[in-house]
Amino acid sequence: MSLLEEGELSPTAERVAERAGVSERSIFQHFGDREALFNAAAVRQYERIMPTLHPIDTALPTGERLDAFVEQRTSLLERVTAVRRAALLREHESETIAAWLTATRRAKAREVDRVFGAELDRLPAETRASVRAAMVAASGWGAWESYRIHQRLGFERARAAMRTTLARLIGAG
């Protein structure tokens, strides 16, 4: 995990073993194969991230829910960026990584539904699915990467961009 966070997005087994202070052979004796190693890394990431998340009270007014959602989501996205970049490089070749990323994407979409269900339900039926899809995309890691890297926005400006986008989508101004 530390190699990924230091920017080494495709560390070799040799580098992992070196960092862990063990032989390369020990890595594969312990994990069996690459998929088992990927799964162990994903479980570790999950265990590191989940305690930082808390349910957002859906009884709060829209603006307060929006603020809480954006604060939590942007902090999460900032924390997972290095590992997410590495995972995306391997998603096409690893069933384990693809499954973890799919589960994460689905969970984040469900959180949009849970937090903003009332606002989505008030939309006309013909636009509801499109607005939901836009909200999921605008609050996802891809948008965060665009704000932070491609547009070179600092953390606070990127956070403000996400909030503005989501607010406009749900009509919260």
C-alpha positions as CSV (number, residue, x, y, z in Angstrom):
1,M,0.0,0.0,0.0
2,S,2.8,2.4,0.8
3,L,4.4,1.9,-2.6
4,L,1.1,2.8,-4.3
5,E,0.7,5.9,-2.1
6,E,4.3,6.9,-3.0
7,G,3.3,6.9,-6.7
8,E,4.6,3.5,-7.7
9,L,1.4,2.3,-9.4
10,S,2.6,-1.0,-10.7
11,P,5.1,-2.3,-8.1
12,T,6.8,-5.6,-9.0
13,A,6.7,-8.6,-6.6
14,E,10.4,-7.9,-6.1
15,R,9.6,-4.3,-4.9
16,V,6.8,-5.5,-2.7
17,A,9.0,-8.1,-1.1
18,E,11.8,-5.6,-0.6
19,R,9.5,-3.1,1.1
20,A,8.1,-5.9,3.3
21,G,11.5,-7.1,4.2
22,V,10.9,-10.6,2.9
23,S,11.9,-12.7,-0.1
24,E,9.8,-12.6,-3.3
25,R,9.1,-16.3,-2.8
26,S,7.6,-15.5,0.6
27,I,5.1,-13.2,-0.9
28,F,3.7,-15.9,-3.1
29,Q,3.9,-18.6,-0.4
30,H,1.7,-16.3,1.7
31,F,-0.7,-15.1,-0.9
32,G,-0.6,-17.9,-3.5
33,D,-1.0,-15.8,-6.6
34,R,-1.5,-12.2,-7.8
35,E,-5.3,-12.3,-7.4
36,A,-4.9,-13.2,-3.7
37,L,-2.4,-10.4,-3.2
38,F,-4.8,-7.9,-5.0
39,N,-7.6,-9.1,-2.8
40,A,-5.5,-8.7,0.4
41,A,-4.7,-5.1,-0.7
42,A,-8.3,-4.4,-1.4
43,V,-9.4,-5.7,2.0
44,R,-6.7,-3.6,3.6
45,Q,-7.9,-0.5,1.8
46,Y,-11.5,-1.2,2.7
47,E,-10.5,-1.6,6.4
48,R,-8.6,1.7,6.3
49,I,-11.4,3.7,4.6
50,M,-14.7,2.3,6.1
51,P,-14.1,3.7,9.6
52,T,-13.8,7.2,8.2
53,L,-17.3,7.1,6.6
54,H,-20.5,7.8,8.5
55,P,-24.2,7.8,7.3
56,I,-25.5,11.2,6.4
57,D,-28.7,12.1,8.1
58,T,-31.4,12.2,5.4
59,A,-33.6,14.2,7.7
60,L,-31.3,17.2,7.3
61,P,-32.3,20.0,5.0
62,T,-31.1,19.6,1.4
63,G,-28.3,22.2,1.7
64,E,-26.9,20.6,4.9
65,R,-27.1,17.1,3.4
66,L,-25.4,18.4,0.3
67,D,-22.6,19.9,2.4
68,A,-22.1,16.8,4.4
69,F,-22.1,14.6,1.4
70,V,-19.6,16.7,-0.5
71,E,-17.3,17.0,2.5
72,Q,-17.3,13.3,3.1
73,R,-17.1,12.3,-0.6
74,T,-14.2,14.6,-1.4
75,S,-12.2,13.6,1.6
76,L,-12.8,10.0,0.7
77,L,-11.8,10.5,-3.0
78,E,-8.7,12.4,-2.0
79,R,-7.6,9.6,0.4
80,V,-8.1,6.8,-2.1
81,T,-6.6,8.4,-5.2
82,A,-3.2,6.6,-5.2
83,V,-4.7,3.2,-4.7
84,R,-7.6,3.9,-7.2
85,R,-5.1,4.9,-9.9
86,A,-3.2,1.7,-9.4
87,A,-6.4,-0.4,-9.4
88,L,-7.6,1.2,-12.7
89,L,-4.4,0.1,-14.4
90,R,-5.1,-3.5,-13.5
91,E,-8.9,-3.5,-13.7
92,H,-9.0,-5.0,-17.2
93,E,-6.8,-7.9,-16.3
94,S,-7.8,-8.7,-12.8
95,E,-11.2,-10.2,-11.9
96,T,-10.5,-9.4,-8.2
97,I,-9.8,-5.7,-8.8
98,A,-12.7,-5.4,-11.3
99,A,-15.1,-6.9,-8.7
100,W,-13.9,-4.6,-5.9
101,L,-14.2,-1.5,-8.2
102,T,-17.6,-2.6,-9.3
103,A,-18.8,-3.0,-5.7
104,T,-17.4,0.3,-4.8
105,R,-19.0,2.1,-7.7
106,R,-22.4,0.5,-6.8
107,A,-22.1,1.5,-3.2
108,K,-21.3,5.1,-4.1
109,A,-24.3,5.2,-6.4
110,R,-26.5,3.8,-3.7
111,E,-25.3,6.5,-1.3
112,V,-26.4,9.1,-3.9
113,D,-29.8,7.5,-4.0
114,R,-30.0,7.3,-0.2
115,V,-28.9,10.8,0.5
116,F,-30.7,12.6,-2.3
117,G,-33.7,10.2,-2.8
118,A,-36.2,12.9,-1.9
119,E,-34.8,15.3,-4.4
120,L,-34.6,12.7,-7.1
121,D,-38.2,11.5,-6.4
122,R,-39.4,15.1,-7.0
123,L,-38.0,15.2,-10.5
124,P,-40.1,14.4,-13.5
125,A,-39.9,10.6,-14.3
126,E,-38.5,11.3,-17.7
127,T,-35.4,13.1,-16.3
128,R,-34.9,11.3,-13.0
129,A,-32.6,8.6,-14.3
130,S,-30.4,11.0,-16.2
131,V,-30.0,13.4,-13.3
132,R,-29.2,10.4,-11.0
133,A,-26.6,9.2,-13.5
134,A,-25.1,12.7,-13.7
135,M,-25.0,13.0,-9.9
136,V,-23.2,9.6,-9.6
137,A,-20.7,10.7,-12.2
138,A,-20.2,14.2,-10.8
139,S,-19.5,12.7,-7.3
140,G,-17.3,9.9,-8.5
141,W,-13.6,9.4,-8.6
142,G,-13.4,10.2,-12.4
143,A,-14.8,13.7,-11.8
144,W,-12.5,14.1,-8.8
145,E,-9.4,13.2,-10.9
146,S,-10.6,15.7,-13.5
147,Y,-11.0,18.5,-11.0
148,R,-7.7,17.8,-9.2
149,I,-5.3,16.7,-12.0
150,H,-6.7,17.7,-15.4
151,Q,-8.1,21.1,-14.3
152,R,-5.4,21.5,-11.6
153,L,-7.8,22.7,-9.0
154,G,-6.7,22.8,-5.4
155,F,-8.7,20.7,-2.9
156,E,-11.1,23.4,-1.8
157,R,-11.8,24.6,-5.4
158,A,-12.4,21.0,-6.5
159,R,-14.7,20.5,-3.5
160,A,-16.6,23.7,-4.5
161,A,-16.9,22.5,-8.1
162,M,-18.4,19.2,-7.0
163,R,-20.9,20.9,-4.7
164,T,-21.9,23.4,-7.4
165,T,-22.5,20.6,-9.9
166,L,-24.6,18.5,-7.5
167,A,-26.5,21.5,-6.3
168,R,-27.5,22.5,-9.8
169,L,-28.5,18.9,-10.7
170,I,-30.9,18.7,-7.7
171,G,-32.0,22.3,-8.0
172,A,-30.5,23.3,-4.6
173,G,-28.8,26.4,-6.0
